[in-house]
Amino acid sequence: MIEADDPNIQYTGRIDFSNLKKPKFWSPGVYIRAKWQGTSCEVIINDEALQGSNHNYIAVVIDDGKPVRIQTTGTNNTIKAAEGLADGSHTITVCKDTESGTGYLEFIGFRCAGLLPPAPRPVRKLEFIGDSITCGSGSDFSSSPCDKGQWYDQHNAYLSYGARVARELGAEWHLTAVSGIGLVHSCCEMTITMPEVFDKMNLRANAMQWDFKRYQPDAVSVCLGQNDGARDPAGFQDAYVEFIGKIRSRYPRAQIVCLTSPMADPSLNAVLKDNLRQVVQRVNKMGDRRVHGFFFYKAYNDGCSDHPDLEQHRLIANELAGYLKSLLDW
């Protein structure tokens, strides 16, 4: 048993380490990596089992191969992640596919022959702020079709556009995202907005302060507006400028990229483009030249409730990765 506080385990994301034996995390896309010697590996992980029945999904990747999506089955889970491999060194990545509204996970450790020192962390770092699209909601039908199961059964953060962009560019990633959230108006009777919860570890509950010194991205993208709709453009723009100021106060050196919603219909897309043009212009005139706008080529609506599906997340990532590569000279 390799416990969670083993120094050879790498953690990436907004994680609560108040108990080093049980690091806890809520956000989609939080991931854990390790390198081990042997032929098999098990993952031991606890699930909050929110409301008594919610069970998170994780993605497990062995040796940078195809991700396997696995759902927890109870509060305490021992998951056979790999077996029958060639005897030698292997890597494992465990990524939270579901978001904070599905509850937290606690990582307990690995069961394997022994861990090896991990590869160095990537120097490059990215953060993706957004709503359900950034969470990877409604994208994966492998376990349940859109009209069946629970609301989180089609979540897949590991194959969402942000995580794909980061892997394409050789960067670490954070997904700071909540389904339904907006800049000034959230959907689904949600009382929080992104500017209110941006500084938290558990964004959905607006709880637990995050220490921004722990992660300083080279670039941050903001994909909000789908849930705000076309109402009150002036108010939206003012709030966006204020939010960029909040991001800048936390990340003084980062490039900030304001994105249109990749699932917006033509009417909303036109409003978002105009809003972002004016927001970027205003912030640039205020002296911050490291704020930019990026408009997606088209709408992507083949997933559940008009969200992008997995293939469309790949296309979205291709668009954004090319832009960030040029912007950051990577």
C-alpha positions in Angstrom: 0.0 0.0 0.0 1.4 3.3 -1.1 -0.3 6.0 1.0 -1.4 9.4 -0.4 1.4 11.3 1.2 4.1 9.4 -0.6 6.5 12.1 -2.1 6.6 10.2 -5.5 2.9 11.1 -6.1 2.2 14.2 -8.2 -1.0 16.2 -7.6 -2.4 18.8 -9.9 -5.5 20.9 -9.2 -7.3 22.7 -6.4 -6.8 20.1 -3.7 -7.4 20.3 0.1 -4.3 18.8 1.8 -5.4 19.5 5.4 -5.2 15.7 5.8 -2.2 14.5 3.9 -3.4 10.9 4.1 -6.7 11.9 2.5 -6.2 14.8 0.0 -9.7 15.9 -1.0 -10.9 17.6 -4.2 -14.1 18.7 -5.9 -13.2 20.3 -9.2 -13.4 18.5 -12.6 -10.0 17.7 -14.1 -8.1 17.4 -10.9 -5.5 14.7 -11.6 -2.9 12.5 -9.8 0.1 10.9 -11.5 2.6 8.4 -10.4 5.2 6.0 -11.8 5.4 2.5 -10.6 7.4 -0.7 -11.1 5.5 -3.9 -11.7 2.6 -5.6 -13.6 -0.5 -4.3 -11.8 -1.8 -1.3 -9.9 -4.9 -0.6 -7.8 -6.4 2.8 -6.9 -7.9 3.3 -3.5 -10.3 6.3 -3.4 -13.2 7.5 -1.2 -16.3 9.2 -2.7 -18.4 11.6 -0.7 -21.5 9.8 -2.2 -23.3 13.2 -2.1 -27.0 12.8 -1.3 -26.4 9.2 -0.6 -26.5 8.2 -4.3 -24.1 10.4 -6.3 -21.1 8.5 -7.5 -18.2 10.3 -9.3 -16.5 9.1 -12.5 -12.7 9.0 -12.9 -10.5 8.6 -15.9 -7.6 6.2 -15.5 -4.8 6.3 -18.0 -1.9 3.9 -18.1 1.3 4.8 -19.9 -0.4 7.7 -21.7 -2.7 5.2 -23.4 -6.4 5.4 -24.0 -8.3 6.7 -20.9 -10.7 4.3 -19.2 -13.7 5.9 -17.6 -14.7 4.2 -14.3 -17.5 5.1 -11.9 -17.2 4.7 -8.1 -19.7 2.3 -6.5 -19.7 3.4 -2.9 -18.0 5.5 -0.3 -14.8 3.3 -0.2 -13.5 2.1 -3.6 -10.6 -0.1 -4.6 -10.3 0.0 -8.3 -8.2 -2.4 -10.3 -6.5 0.1 -12.7 -4.0 -2.2 -14.4 -3.1 -5.9 -14.4 -1.1 -8.3 -16.6 1.3 -5.6 -17.8 4.9 -6.3 -18.8 7.1 -6.3 -15.7 8.7 -2.9 -15.8 8.1 0.8 -15.1 4.6 2.3 -15.9 2.8 5.5 -15.3 -0.7 6.0 -14.1 -2.9 9.1 -14.2 -6.2 9.3 -12.2 -8.4 12.3 -13.2 -11.8 13.4 -11.7 -14.2 13.4 -14.6 -17.2 14.8 -12.8 -17.5 18.2 -11.1 -18.0 19.6 -7.7 -21.8 19.3 -7.7 -21.3 15.5 -7.8 -19.3 15.6 -4.5 -15.7 15.3 -3.5 -13.2 12.5 -3.9 -10.5 11.6 -1.3 -7.4 9.9 -2.6 -6.1 7.2 -0.2 -3.3 5.7 -2.3 -2.1 3.1 -4.7 -1.6 -0.6 -4.2 1.4 -1.8 -6.3 4.9 -3.2 -6.1 6.4 0.2 -5.4 6.6 3.8 -6.8 9.5 5.3 -8.7 10.5 8.9 -8.9 8.1 10.7 -11.3 9.1 12.5 -14.4 9.6 16.3 -13.9 6.4 18.4 -14.0 5.8 20.4 -17.1 7.0 24.0 -16.9 4.0 25.2 -18.8 0.7 25.9 -16.9 -2.8 26.7 -18.2 -6.1 27.4 -16.5 -9.6 27.2 -18.1 -12.4 29.1 -16.4 -16.0 28.3 -17.5 -19.3 26.6 -17.2 -20.6 23.1 -18.1 -18.8 23.2 -21.5 -15.4 23.6 -19.7 -16.5 20.8 -17.2 -17.0 18.4 -20.1 -20.7 18.0 -19.3 -23.0 16.2 -21.7 -20.1 15.0 -23.9 -19.7 11.3 -23.2 -22.4 8.7 -24.0 -20.3 5.6 -23.3 -22.1 4.7 -20.1 -25.5 6.3 -20.5 -27.4 8.1 -23.4 -28.5 11.7 -22.9 -32.0 11.0 -21.8 -31.1 8.3 -19.3 -29.3 8.1 -15.9 -28.1 10.9 -13.7 -27.2 14.5 -14.8 -23.5 13.8 -14.4 -23.4 10.5 -16.3 -22.1 12.1 -19.5 -19.4 14.2 -17.8 -15.8 13.7 -19.1 -13.3 16.3 -17.9 -10.3 14.4 -19.0 -11.4 14.6 -22.6 -12.8 18.2 -22.4 -11.3 20.9 -24.6 -9.2 22.4 -21.8 -7.5 19.2 -20.8 -6.9 18.3 -24.4 -5.4 21.8 -25.1 -3.0 21.4 -22.2 -1.8 17.9 -23.2 -1.4 19.1 -26.8 0.8 22.0 -25.6 2.7 19.9 -23.0 1.2 21.9 -20.0 -0.4 21.2 -16.7 -4.0 22.2 -16.4 -6.7 23.5 -14.0 -10.4 23.5 -14.9 -12.1 26.1 -12.8 -15.6 25.4 -13.9 -19.2 24.8 -12.7 -22.1 23.6 -14.8 -24.8 26.3 -15.1 -22.6 29.2 -13.8 -22.5 32.6 -15.4 -20.7 35.9 -15.0 -23.7 37.8 -13.7 -26.5 35.3 -14.1 -26.4 31.6 -13.6 -29.0 29.1 -14.6 -31.0 26.4 -12.9 -31.8 28.4 -9.7 -28.1 28.7 -8.9 -27.3 31.6 -6.6 -23.6 31.8 -7.2 -21.7 33.4 -10.1 -18.1 32.8 -11.2 -16.6 36.0 -9.8 -17.9 35.0 -6.4 -16.5 31.5 -6.3 -13.3 31.9 -8.4 -11.2 31.9 -5.3 -12.6 28.7 -3.8 -11.6 25.0 -3.8 -15.2 23.8 -3.7 -16.6 26.2 -6.2 -20.2 24.9 -6.2 -20.6 25.4 -2.5 -18.6 28.7 -2.5 -16.4 27.2 0.2 -12.7 26.7 1.2 -10.3 29.4 0.2 -7.8 28.5 -2.6 -4.2 29.7 -2.3 -3.3 31.1 -5.7 0.4 31.0 -4.9 0.2 27.2 -5.4 -0.5 27.6 -9.2 0.4 30.4 -11.5 -0.7 29.7 -15.1 1.0 31.2 -18.1 -2.4 31.7 -19.7 -6.0 31.7 -18.5 -9.0 31.4 -20.7 -12.5 32.5 -19.7 -15.5 30.8 -21.3 -18.6 32.4 -19.8 -21.8 34.0 -21.2 -23.8 31.0 -22.3 -25.8 31.0 -19.1 -25.9 34.8 -18.9 -27.7 35.0 -22.3 -28.1 38.2 -24.2 -29.5 40.3 -21.4 -28.0 43.7 -20.3 -24.9 43.9 -22.5 -23.6 47.0 -20.6 -23.9 45.2 -17.3 -22.3 42.1 -18.6 -19.4 44.1 -20.0 -18.9 46.0 -16.7 -18.9 42.8 -14.8 -16.4 41.2 -17.2 -14.0 44.1 -16.9 -14.2 43.8 -13.1 -13.7 40.0 -13.2 -10.6 40.4 -15.4 -9.2 42.8 -12.8 -9.8 40.1 -10.2 -8.0 37.5 -12.3 -5.2 39.9 -12.9 -4.7 40.5 -9.2 -4.2 36.8 -8.7 -2.1 36.2 -11.9 0.0 39.3 -12.6 1.9 37.7 -15.5 -0.7 35.6 -17.2 -2.1 36.1 -20.7 -5.9 36.2 -20.3 -8.1 35.1 -23.3 -11.8 35.8 -23.4 -13.7 33.1 -25.3 -17.1 33.1 -27.0 -19.3 30.1 -26.0 -18.7 27.2 -28.4 -22.3 26.1 -28.1 -24.0 29.5 -28.5 -26.6 29.9 -31.2 -26.1 32.6 -33.9 -28.0 35.3 -32.0 -26.2 34.8 -28.7 -22.9 34.4 -30.5 -23.3 37.8 -32.1 -24.0 39.4 -28.7 -21.0 37.6 -27.1 -18.6 38.7 -29.9 -19.7 42.3 -29.5 -19.4 42.1 -25.7 -15.9 40.6 -25.8 -14.6 43.1 -28.4 -15.7 45.9 -26.2 -14.4 44.3 -23.0 -11.0 43.6 -24.4 -10.8 47.1 -25.9 -11.6 48.7 -22.6 -9.1 46.6 -20.6 -6.4 47.2 -23.2 -7.0 51.0 -23.0 -6.7 50.7 -19.2 -3.2 49.5 -19.7 -3.5 45.7 -19.6 -2.3 44.6 -23.1 -2.2 40.9 -22.1 -6.0 40.5 -22.5 -7.3 39.1 -25.7 -10.5 37.8 -27.4 -10.9 34.5 -29.2 -14.0 33.6 -31.2 -14.8 30.0 -32.0 -15.2 29.1 -35.7 -18.7 27.7 -35.3 -21.2 26.2 -32.8 -20.7 22.7 -31.5 -24.0 21.1 -30.3 -23.8 17.3 -30.9 -23.8 16.4 -27.2 -26.5 16.3 -24.6 -28.7 19.4 -24.3 -26.8 21.0 -27.2 -23.4 20.7 -25.5 -20.3 19.6 -27.5 -19.7 15.9 -27.7 -16.3 14.3 -27.3 -15.4 14.7 -30.9 -16.4 18.3 -30.9 -14.3 18.9 -27.8 -11.4 17.7 -29.8 -12.2 20.2 -32.6 -12.6 23.0 -30.1 -9.3 22.1 -28.5 -7.6 22.2 -32.0 -8.9 25.7 -32.5 -7.8 27.0 -29.1 -4.5 25.2 -29.0 -3.3 26.7 -32.2 -4.2 30.2 -31.0 -2.5 29.7 -27.6 0.6 28.2 -29.2 1.0 31.4 -31.2 0.1 33.7 -28.4 2.5 32.1 -25.9 5.2 31.4 -28.6 5.2 27.7 -27.6 
